[in-house]
């Protein structure tokens, strides 16, 4: 396929946009969770200041919050990539994820690509930086899902 591939910096900017959206959504979802565990901001920030410590409620809150964020991120990337190949960040920056044959990925491929994000983000995000050295500008998650990211 001869469509121009998206470069690393544009892809990175799109990803940061999506991360911002997800963290805002995660913060909105965390508020009721914080209330359920009856945690104050002092409880949440306590472990990060001298003399602060984790409580059992804090550990459970962080486990629930991590699970919630993982599910949110999985749904977000699977839904948008599986719907039209564009997350809001990619759409804003004029990018689209396609299969190597030029088709829009289905939901299964989009989910596999999300799982690939976890692999790409492994040691020092090497899988993301792989796009800098790959002639097709593919990351590890692109390779795993057999996708490319193009400029529109």
N, C-alpha and C positions, 0 to 999 in steps of 0.2 A: 504494500500500500504506500503511495507516494505523498500522503497527507503530511504536512509539517508537524513534527512532534513538539510537544510543549517542553520548554527548558526547565531546568531545576529550580531557578529562582521564581518563576511564575507558578510552578506547582507548589513550591514552598509557601508562597504568599496565599494561594488558595487554601492550602491546608491550615495555615494559621488563622484564616478567616473562619473556617469550619470549626477549629478548636475554640475560638472566641465564642461562637454561637453555642457550642456544646457546653462550655463552662458557664455561660450565662444561664442556659437551661438547667444545668446541673445545680447551680446555686439556687434557682427557684425550686427545684425538687428537694434540695437539702433542707430548706427552711422547715417544711412540715416534719421531716425526719428528725431534725434538731429538737423540735418541740415534743415529738413522741418520746425521745430519750431524755427530755427535760434538761437539756444542756444549755448553759449560758455561753456567751462568747469567752468568758474567763476560762470555762472548762475546755473549750475548743483550742484556745490559744495557750492555755496553761503548759502543755508539754513543751512549748517552744521558748518559754521564758525560764530564767534561773529559778530553781525551786519548784517548778511545776511538775506534775506527774500525770500519767495516764490513769484513768479510772476504767472499771469494767464497762461502764456505759460508753466511754469514749472509744474503746476498742470495738465494741459492737457497732457503734455509729460508723466508724471508719470502714469496717467490713461491709456493712449495709450500703454505705455511700459508694464504695468501690464497686460492689456488685451492680448497684443502680447505674453508675456511670458507664460501666462496661456494657450493660444492656442498652443504655441510651445510645452510646457510640455505635454499637453493632446495628441497632435499628436504623439510626441516621444514615450511616454509610451504605448499608444494604438497601434501604428504601430508595434513596436518591440515585445511587449508581444503577440499581436494578430498574428504576423507573425510566430515566432518560439519559443515564450516563453522566449526570452532572449533579454535584452537591451545590448548595447555594454559593460556596466559595469558588468552585470551578465555573459556575455560570457567570458570576460577577467578573471573573478574570478571562472569560472567553475560552474555557477549556472543556473538553469532553473525553470521557473514558469510553473506549470502544474495544471490542474484541479484535484480535489481530487480523481477522478477515473483514473488519469494517462495520460489523453489526453492533448494536447497543447490547450490553451484557444483560442477561436475565438475572433474576433474584438469586439463584443458586451461585452463579459466577460472582455476583456482587458480594455475597456472604463469604465465599472463599477468598475474595480479595481482601475483605475486612480481616479475616483470620491471618492473611498474609501480612497485614499491617503489624500484627503482634510479632511476627517473625522479623520483619524489616526493622522494627524498633528495638530489636534485641541489643546485643552489645554495641553501644555507642551509635545507634541508628545507622549502622553500616548498610543495611538494606535500602534505606532511603537514598543515601549518598551514592549508591551503586549507579543511579541514573546519570551521574556526572561522567562515568567512564564507559557506559554502555552505548554502543553506536545507535541503538534504537531508543535511547533515553528511558529505558525500562528500569524500574526498581525491582526488588525481589518480589514484592506483592504483585507487580505486573506480570512478572515471569510465572509466578505460581498460578495466577488466574488467566494467563495468556491474553493480557490486555495491553493496550497502549493508551497514552494520553495525547490528544491532538489539540492544536490551536485552531479555533474556528475563525 
